[in-house]
Amino acid sequence: MMGGGPSNANEFAPPLAKDQQCKLYILGAVHLVMMITLMIAFHGLLGLGELFNCIILMCGAYSMNFCCMIFYIIIMLNDIITYFSIVGMLIQNNDFAKCYKFNDFKNGCDSFSVTMLIVFFVFSIIASYIAFQAYRIFKAHSMGMLEGGLQVSGPLNQGGQMQRQRDDENDGGAYPYQA
């Protein structure tokens, strides 16, 4: 790179952050499979929006960006409320048992679709928890609170840019220049 910095910002990430990144990649793959299954169950109507959720998750995982994780958590909480409401309305209207007993395809109430809604409801809860754990680690990494990471906040160099030093190299000495 022209600035002399690392070619990949995740290169100096601590092992804890890289472990969370790996978990998010696995979660993204599972989310993609769940999205395809949801598209099959509802003929593309409900599952297409999940594609954008997968993209947000993978972008946040790749860049270790805690802001993307917050956005993904909010979307997953919205999914939790949505799927809970759908299943709750089926139970309230006494249609839940009918979906498993009669498989009424005309009204969109078949056992496969209802099962997928329940599975995606549980998946959304688990995904929110995993994303929150990643958010915590990525936020600590960006604040320079994890060992082995780069110290992001610190003195400015002569060009007015933040200096990136490893925590173990920071000896607490004088700034590169003093105004």
Beta strands, then each sheet from edge to edge (+ up, - down):
strand 1: 150-151
strand 2: 165-166
sheet 1: 1+ 2-
end
